[in-house]
Amino acid sequence: MKVTLGGEAFDFDGSRHPMSEALAVEKAWGRRYAEFESELGAGSAEAFCVLAWLVWRRDGRDVQLKDILDGTVDFDLSEFAASIAAANEAADPTPGAETGSAPDGTATTPSSTRASSAKS
């Protein structure tokens, strides 16, 4: 996916999660990688900083996470978040589409099962 960070477009494969990167996040941020993913999903500004750090890191840039977190290295959060949302929408062009289901019930209910049974 393409993300925009600091006015620049970057290719970033958000589906790839190397162990070395997860460990780097934990070491630099001081929190668990699972917390990063959870906080990112919740819209945490700190988690967006970590993601920006990952984007720059994958691009080979030597930007320190602490510099992003303290504002020494800054970027437009709205621009970054909007580019991520746009990339996610492009990856899933049918948001809200329902998953298919068996027309005659569930996979464990035979289609010959009557809708209602007589009460005894």
C-alpha positions, 0 to 999 in steps of 0.5 A: 500500500502507499502511505503519505508521511511528511508529504512523501509517498512510501510503499508500505506492506502492512500485512508483513510483520517480521519478528525482527521488526516486532522486537525493534518496536518493543525495544524502542517503544518499551511496550509489547508489539501486541499493544502497538497493534491494539493501540493503532486500531484504537487510534492512539497518537503514540501508535501512529508515531510507532507506525511512522517510525516503521515506515521510515525504518523500512525505507532505510531512514535513521529516524529515532522513535524518541525523536518522533515521540517528543516532536523533534521529528514531526509529521501531519497525523491527518495526512498520514491517517487518511493515506492509511485509510485510503490504502485500506479501502483500496485493499478491500473494495467491498466494505460491508459486504456480507460473507456467503452462507448456506441458503438452507441453514448452517453447515451443521443443519441439513437442508431437510430439517423443518423450520419448526417442529410440532410441540409435544 
